[in-house]
Amino acid sequence: MKTSLTLVALTSAFSALALMPITSQATEQDKQALLLEWMQGHFDSQQQSVDDKDFYNIHLNMVQIWPKDNSTWLYVEQAAATHLDKPYRQRVYEVTALSDSRFASKVYTFENDKSFAGVYKDEAPLSELTPSDLTEKSGCTVFLAWSETEQHFTGSTDEKTCLSQLRGASYATSEVTVTKDSIVSWDRGYDSQDKQVWGAEKAGYIFLKH
């Protein structure tokens, strides 16, 4: 059953969790709080772009929104380092618990997104909007599982469920790993013949938290 937590509950859960190793005894609320905490912040792929010229320096910002109503929502903005004022991707994620070790990150779009560029810096980002203003990208949910061995969250979209028409694609896939200090994201688009038509070819982008 999906769990909806208040900001106070999430903060308390994370504070307690930060003092102990993450084990199978950690509750669903503990791990959800940890996942949300790790996903928030400013990240970039600068180091990867220096190490490998096939990758660009991309900035990724994720901040919690609507904490008074539901603290499981994040505003997400991605932009090239050379055009930080013109993000190429703006989304809202809804992070919910499916079990004590498995989580879903639903993906939403919203109208006039370009007018909200840079709002991650605001005290109350997207306060003008509510969940009813969002449109879910059906089939594009990323399912993340906690690994006790690796001490991170990792997962992907379901196979061929996230439809896409970008650059001749038929569907898109996302593979994600979330750690305390980084997010690795590999987004790719494929045509109807399962040929990759966009996205990184070697590996996912490595976004380090700052």
Secondary structure, DSSP 8 states (H G I E B T S, - for coil): ------HHHHHHHHHHHTTS---TTS-HHHHHHHHHHHH-EEEE-HHHHHH-TTS--EEEEEEEE-TTT-TTEEEEEEEEGGGTTS-SEEEEEEEEESSSSEEEEEEEEETTGGGGTTGGGSSSTTTT--GGGEEE-TT--EEEEEETTTTEEEEE--TT-EE--GGG-SEEEEEEEE-SSEEEEEEEEE-TTS-EEEE-SSS-EEEEE-
